[in-house]
Amino acid sequence: MEVLDVLIIGAGPIGLNCALEAENNGLNYLIIEKGTIVNSLYHYPLYMRFFSTAEKLEIAEIPFITTSSKPGRQDALEYYQGIARRRGLKINLYEKVVKLSKNEIFEVGTSKGNYLAKNVIIATGFYDIPNLLKIPGENLPKVKHYYTEPYPYARQKVVVIGASNSAVDAALETYRKGAEVTMIIKGSEISKSVKYWVKPDIENRIAEGSIKAYFSAEMMEIKENTVVFKDEFGKVHNIENDFVLAMTGYLPDFEFLQNSGIDLKGDSLVPAYNPETMETNVANLYLAGVVCGGKDTHLWFIENSRIHAEIILNHISKSN
């Protein structure tokens, strides 16, 4: 069986950048991706726009051409998938890594086969495992942890849980398509990280009463036709409801990281790695991208983690 110089888990923007850097260093590589190319971006809301400008989303100094000051989901899909097509990147799609172990080299088991590699880079992001509410009724069909577009929610009573960008976008878009929207927010205000051009919009809609919002509130139970929550004064509300959009964030696959031998530290379960090389406590096993932050998924983005590819491949090349 062929022994790869580098096996990359995840074909997101950072995984693609790692592949491009591997090519630049003359290394034999393969990306294994459980979905499509930039799978997380594909599952973003259809009309999502990035906070960053196009040049901050570029990888490998390949220009990101768009007429928009803030690129959207489709712009990004065209850009990243276009790079994979034009450069002929070696990617196995719809293949999930299920086991990673190491003797002298890594043995990688997937849903479709087995691979050997001298080095492995985990660039899996965090978008696949919802941060669950852990309350009764969360498994009901009306509860959605992913939001795509507003049209299914027209003329429906919608509860949006959260106050971050995804929650605010869902609340505003569904409201404008005719939904009756109530936001249940754990904190005392809309998140300061919400896009600056959107934050006044949601605050004004709440102030005028077009969108109801309960701050410092706690969800208690989701029922077939209602939701139960407690407001900041301890009063329990039971309101009519058709859909719940639980925009409570997402988590890396901590079980996979632990099973791979990576130490997880503190309450945020931050994986152990050397920031100068991105190598974990397991020799020749590297982390790239948002997975480095553990539960603190807000720390790493495309624009500040794309440098990980160069750091990792420089270290691998010098070690070979």
N, C-alpha and C positions, 0 to 999 in steps of 0.2 A: 504494500500500500504506500502511495506517495506521502511523504512527510512535508507538510506546508511550512514555510517560514513563519507565516502569520495567518491565523484564522480570526476573523472579525465577526462577532455576534451582534447583528443589528445593522440594517441598511438605512438608518436615518442620516441626516446631514453630516453628523460627526463620523458615523461609520463609513460613509462614502469618502469623507476627507481622509480617513485612515487608509482606505484602499488606494487613493490617489498618491498619498505619501509613500506607501509601500511600493507602488510602481516607480516612483521617482528614485527610490533607493534600490531598485533592481531586485526586490524580494518577491518570492512566490506567495501569493495570498489567495484567500477565498472569503467572501462574505456569506454568512448564513442568516436568512431573514424569515421569520415566521409568517409574514404577510407580503404585502407589495413593497415596492421601493418607497422610502419615506412613509412607512405605514401609518405612523402617528399623525402626520400632516394630512394624509388621506382621510382620516377619521375626524379631523377638526370640523367645526361648524362650516357650512358651505360658504358663508359670506364673511368669515373671519379675516381680519386684517392684523398684520403684525405691528407691534409697537416700534420695531426697528426699521430703519431705512434699508433699501436693497443692498447697499455696499456692505452693511454690517452682517448680512446673511450670506455673503459670498464665501465660497470655499476654493482653495487651490488657485486663488487669483483669477478665477474664471468670472468674467463680468456677469452680473445679474441685471439684465435689461428689462425695464418695465416703465410704463408711462405714469404709474402711480407713485406718489411720494411715500406711501405705506403699502408695500406689497400685500396681496391677499393670498388666500389658500391656493387658488388655481395658479397664480403666478409662481408660487413656490414649488408646486407639483411639476409645472412645466420646466422650471429651472433645474431642480435636482434630478428628476427622472431624465431630463434631456442630457445632463452630464453623464449619467449612467449609460444611456444609449450611445452617445457620440464617442465616449471613451471605451466602450465595450467592457465595462467593469465586470469582473467575475463574481456573480451573485447567484446563489441558489435561493429561490423564492418559495414561499409557502412550505417551509421546512423549519420545524421548531427544535431548538437545542434542548434536550431533556437531561443530559448528564455531561459533566465535565470533571475529569479526574486526571491526576498526574503521577507518573512514575518518573522515568527520565525525561519523557516528553508528554505532551497532553494527549489524552484520548477523549474525543468529543463524540458523544452519541446523540443522534437526532431522530426525528420521526421518520426519516427516510434512509438513514445510513450511519456510517461511522467514519471518523477522520482522525488523522494524526497531525500534530502541529508542534513546532518548537516554541511558539509564542501565541498567546490568545489575548485578544482585546475585547472586553465587554463594553459595548456601546448601545445598550438596550433601552435607554430612556426610562420613562416612568408612566406611560399613558395607558397601560394595560390592566392595572389593578386599581379599581376605585377605592377611595378612602371611605369605608362604609360608616353609616350612622350607628349601626348596631342597635336598632330599635325594632319592636314588633311591626310587621307589615312591610319591611323594606324589600322583601322578595316578591311583592305583588307586581303584576304585569304593568300597572300604571306608573311604576317608579322607574325613572330613567336616570342613569348615571352619565350618559353621553347625550349631548344635544347637537343636532345636525342642522335643522331648519325650523322656522316657526309655523309653517302651514298646517301641520297636523293639529295644532293647538287653537285654531280659530274657534271662537265662541265657547271655549272650554274654561273651566275654573282651574287655574294652574298655580301651584305653589312652587316657588323657586327657593332652594336652600343654598345660602352662601352669599358672599358680598365681594367676590373677586371678579376678574374680567369675564370669566365664563358665565358666572351667575348674572352679572349685569347685562351682558349681551343677550342672554336667554330671556331675561325679564323684559328688556326694551323691545326686542324683536317680536316676541309673542304678544306683548301688549299692542303693538302697532298692527298686528294681524287679527286683532279682535278678541284676544284672550282677556279674561279677568284675572289679573296677576296679584298674588300676595307673596312677598319676600319674607322668609324667616332667617334672621341674621344673628349669629352667635355673638358677634362683637357689638360695639356701641356705635359703629359708623360704617359707611361704605369704605372698602379697603383703599388705602392711600396708593396702592400699586395699580389701581384701575387706570386705563388709558386716559390721558389728560383731556382728550377731546370728547370722551364719553362720560366722564365723572359728573360734569355739570348737568348733563342730560338726565341721568338717573336721579340725581338729587332733586332736580326741578320737578320730575314726574312724581316723586314721592311727596315733595312739599305741597303740590297742588292736589294730591289725592288720587291721581290717575292710576298709580301703582301703590298698593298698600304695603307697608313695611313694618315689621316688628323687630326692634333691635334688642340686643341682650336677651334673646329668646332661645328656647330650647325645645327641639322636637321631641315628642314623647312616644307617639304611635301613629302609624299610617293604617287607615281602614279602607274598606272597599269604596266608600263614597265620601269619606271625610278624612281630615287629618287632625291630630290632637297635639297641641303645643302649649308651652308655658311662657308668658310674657315676662318682661323685666320686673314686674311687680308681684310675680308668683301666681297670677291669675291663669287658670287653665282655659284654653279656647278649643272648641271642637267645630271646625268650619267645613262647609261642603267643598268637595274637591274631586276633579276628574283626573288630573295628572300631577305627579311630583317630579320636578327636575332637580335632582340632588347634585348640585355643582360643588361638591365638597373636596375636590382634588383627587389626585391619583398618587400611587406609590410604586417604587421600584419592586422587582421581584426579590424580596429579601431572602426567601427560602432558597432560591437558586444561588444567590451570592454565598449564603452560608454553606450550602452543600458543595460549593466549589472550593471551600476552605478559607474564604475571606472573613476576617474578623470584622464585626460590626460594633461600633462604639457609641455609648451614651443613649439617652432617650430618643435621639433622632436617628439612631442606627446608621451612623455615618461609616461607610466602608473604610477600612485601613488602606492607605496608599501614600506613597511618597510624592508630594506635589512637584518635586524637581524632575521626576521620571514618569509619574503616574503608575508606577509598579505597585501592586498590592503586597500584602505580607506573604503571598505565594509567589515565588520567583517566576518571572516571565509571564505573569498574568497581570494584565493592565486594565485600567478603567478609563473611559473617555466619555465626556458629556455630562448630562444631568444626573446620571446614576451616581456620580461622585458625592452628591449632597445628601444621600439617605432620604429621610422624611422631609428635609428642607429642600424641596424641589424648586423653590424660587431662587436658589443661589446661582444656578447655572443655566445659561441659554446658549443658543447657537453662536451668538456674537462673542461671548466670553469663553466658550469652551472649544471653539474650532482650533485653537492653538494646541489643544491636547494631541491632535494627530501628529504634528511636527515634533513635539516633545517625545512622544512614545516611539515614533519610528526612528528618530535620531538615536535614542537609547538602544533600541533593538539593533540598529545597524552597527553601532560601536561595539556591541556585545558579541556580534557574530564573528 
